[in-house]
Amino acid sequence: MRRDALLGQMPLFALVVLVVVIAILTPRFLSPLNLSNVLVQAAVITVVAMGMTFVIIGGGFDLSVGSVVALSGCVCAAVMMKAGIAAGVVAGVAAGALVGLVNGLIVTVLKVNPFISTLGTMVLVRGVVFLFTDSQQVPIDDVLPRAFIDFGIDRLIGIHYLVWVPLVLFFVLSWVLARPPYGRSVYATGGNREAAFFSGIRVDRVTASTYVWCGALAGVAGVMLASRLQSGQPTAGEFYELTAIAAVVLGGASLYGGEGKLYKSVIGVFIMVTLGNGLNLLNVDSYWQRVAIGAVIIIAAAADRLRKRG
């Protein structure tokens, strides 16, 4: 039992070791300014990874989240210029939830493989973003409302507002996943879909709901990123899907479904962000950074496979 508990905390141990190694190699890593940058860098992808955790626990997969981040940011900025901050934020999150719903219906109603269906929506949504913005940032000439821009740069008791968003969402979403019967249904559906169906769980509805959660949270991330970049960027969110999936798997979730914890997914995000930040501080070429992150993704997938065999 104690051995299993220790193995369950391996993501945390890995993060601690990574932090210690990088801190030894470059003392600048532990500077207050750099630690603040790490938190801000992790904030957006953490929200995406929490949504991805829902889908993966439910036995699914979502490659469209990066494109959804871009779509939501651009929709938010465009609507905000016409109808104000609240309308823009709601529109951005709603756009993400709508894509999530479409993904869920394609997977559950049309029975298309999640990898293929979300790969298709990833390309489709990115194309829609470029058409919607004419490949330009939004807005081009005007400026977004000052209060929205301030949200991306200001702090509350010394911590960026952007960091407070995933912190609040973490507690809310942890409660949702822990709350029966919904949370139990998500785990059951991902663990054994057929058994869950025969036990009375509406597996298609549960599966679709996980995609809606994922899309809506990617929408929140898109709004956050628009605030940080002070505009909607049609190229935003590239590779977010891979980073989020890798973070969730590094956190111990199984790509086969039925396993995963939100707090471990957050740890996985910090492993990815800390690795990237450390390589930047060490002046490692950006191409080698991609090699390193790609290797981490492969290692995470291989570890999941070995863990499943065990």
N, C-alpha and C positions, 0 to 999 in steps of 0.2 A: 504493500500500500504506500509506504513512504517512498519507495523507488518510483512508483507511478506518479506520485505528487511532484517529485523532483523533475522527472522527465516532462511533466506538464508545464513546468516553469522554464524550460529551456530557452524560449524566446526572450524572456527577461534576462537570463544569464548571458545570452548572446549579445544583447544590447549593452549590458554593463561592460562586458569584455571589449566590445567595439569602442565604447566611449573611453575606456581606460587607455586602449592602444592609441587612439587618435590624439588624446590629450597628451600622451607622452611624446608622440611624434611632432605635434604642433601645439604649444601652450596657448596659442590664440583661440583654440577651440572653446576653452572654458571661460573666455571673456564674456561679461554680461551682454555686450553688443551682439556677439556671435550667437550666444544661447537664445537671445531674443529673436534673431533672424531664423534660427532653427525652428522655433515655435511657430513663427509666422509661415515659414515654408511648409510646415507639417499641417497647418490648420485646414487648408483647402482639401488636400488629398486625404486627410483623416475623415472628413465628412463623406467623401466619395467611398472610402474603404468601409465605412460603417454600413453604407447602403449595399455595397458588394457583399458584405458579411451575411446580410439577410438572404440574398439570392443564393450564395454558395451553400449556406446551411440548408436551404430549401431544395438543394440538389440541382440548382441552375447555374447560369453563367451569363455574364453581360459584358460584351465588348463595346457597347455603344456609349458608355458613360463619358468618355473624353469628348465625343461629339456633342453630347447633351450639355456638358459644361459650357462649351462654346455657344450653343444655341441659346441656352438660358441667359447667359451673360449679355448676348446681343439683343435678345427680346426684352430683357430687363431695361437695358439702356435706352432702347428705342421707345418703349412705352413710357418710361420715366420722363423723357423729354416732352411728352404730350400730356400725361395725366398725373405726374407727380411720383414721389418716392414709393409710397405704399402700393400704388397700382403697378409700378414697375417690378417691385419685389414679388408681388403675388403672381404677376404674369410670368416672370422668370421661373419660379418654382412650379407653376402650373404647366409650363411648357415641358419641363423635365418629367413631371408626373404623367403627362399625356404620352410621351415617348415610352415611359415605363409600362403604361397600360397597353400600348400597342405591342410592345415586346411580349408582355404576359399573355395577350390574346393569341399572338402568333404561335407561341409555345404550347399553350393549353388547348386552344380551339383547332388550330390548323395542324398541331402536332409536329411542328418543324423543330429540328434539333436546335437547342439553345445557342450552340456555337455558330451555326450557319445563320440563324435568324438575327442574332444580335450583330454578327459581322455585317449582314446586309443593312441593318438599320444604322450601324456605325458609318458606313459609306453614304447611305441615303441622307442621314441627318446632316453630315458634314457638307454634302452638296447643297442641301437646303439653306444652310447657314451662309454659304458663299453666294448663293442666289439672292437671299434676303438682304445681305449687306453689300452686294456688288463687290465682294472681296475687300471691302474697306472697313476700318474700325468704326464703331458707333459710339458717340457722335463724331462727325468729321470736323465740322466748324464750331458747333456749339459746345458748351461745357455742361457736364452733369451737375445736378444740384449739389451745393457745397456740403450739406449734411451727409449725403451719401459718400462723397469723397473723403470727408473727415472720418467716417466709420472705418475706412480702409487704412488710416494712418494714425488715428488717435488711440489713447490708452485709457483704461479704467484701473485705478490703483496699481499703475505701473505695468499692466498687461494689455497688449493690443486687443481691441474689440474683436478682431478676427479670431483670436485664440479663445475668447469666451464662447463663441458660437459652437464649436465642436464639444467644448466642455459641457455646456448645457444639454446639447443633443445627446451626448453620451449617457447621461443619467436618465433622460427620457426614454431613449431607445433600449437601454438595458432593462428598464422597467417593462417595456413592451415585450421584449423577448422572454423575460422571466415570468410574465403574467399568463397563467392558464386561462382559457384553453388555447389562446392564439399561439403563444410561444411554443408550447408543447406540440401543437399541430405543425409548426414550421419544422421543428427538429424531426418529428415523426415522418413527415412527408419526404424530407431529404434522406432520412435513414433507410426507409423502406416504403416506397410509394404504394405498393400493392397492399401491404399490411395495413398502412394508414387508411387506405380506401375501405378495406373491409372492417375496420374498426369504427367507421362512421365519419371519418374526416373528409371534408369536401376538398380533395387534394388539388383540383384545378383552381379553385378559388384561392386557396392558400398560396399556391405557386404564383398565380397572377399578382397577388398582393405583394409578394416579395419583390417583383419587378417594379411595381408602382413605388414601393419604398425606395428602391435603388434609384429610379428615375427622379423622384422628388428630391432626394438628398443630393443627387448630382446637380439638380436645379439650384438648390441652396448653395452648393459649391460654386456654381457659375455666377450667381449673384455676388458672392464673396469675392471672387476673382475679379469681377467687373469693378467692384469698389476699390480693390487694391490697385488695379491697372488704370483706374479712372476712365475706363471705356469698355465697350464690348468688343472683344477681339475674335474674329472668325477663325483664327488659327490657335486659339487657346485650347488647353486640355489635351494636347497631343501626348500620347503615351500614358495618359492618366489611367486608362483601363489596365494596362500591363502592370503599372506600379501598384494599383489598388489590389489586383488579383495576387500579385507577389506578396504584398503586405499581409493580406488575409491568410494566405497559405503559410507564410513565415510565422504567423501568429498561431499556427496549429490547426486551422480549419482544414477539413478534408475536401478535396475537389470532387469526391464522390457524394458529398452531402451528409447531413445529419450531425456534423460536428463543427464547433466553432464558438468563440467567445468574443464579444465586442472589445473588451479590454486587451485581449491578446492581439486583435487586429490593429489596435492603436499602437501597441508595442512594435508590431511589424512595420507600421508606417514609420516609426522613429528609427528603426534599423535602416530602412531605405534612405530616409532623409539625412540621417547622421552619416551614412556612408558617402552620399553625394557631397555633403557639406565638407567632410574630412578630405575627400579627394580634391575639392576646390581649394581648400586651405593649403594642401600640399602641392598645389600647382600642377596637378596631373592633367594631361591633355583631355579635352572633353570627349574625344573619341574613345579613349581608354576608359573613361567613366561609363560610357555606354556598354563597353565590353564587360566591365565589372558588374554593372546592374543586370545585364543579360545573364551573366554567370550565376548571380544570386537567384534569379528567377528559375533557372534550370535546377539549381541545387534545392530550391524550395519544392519544386515539383517532384524531384527524385526522392526527397525526404518524405513527402506525402505518400508516395508510392510504397516506399519501404515500411513506413508506419502502418499503412493499410495491410500489407502482407503480414506484419507482425501481429 
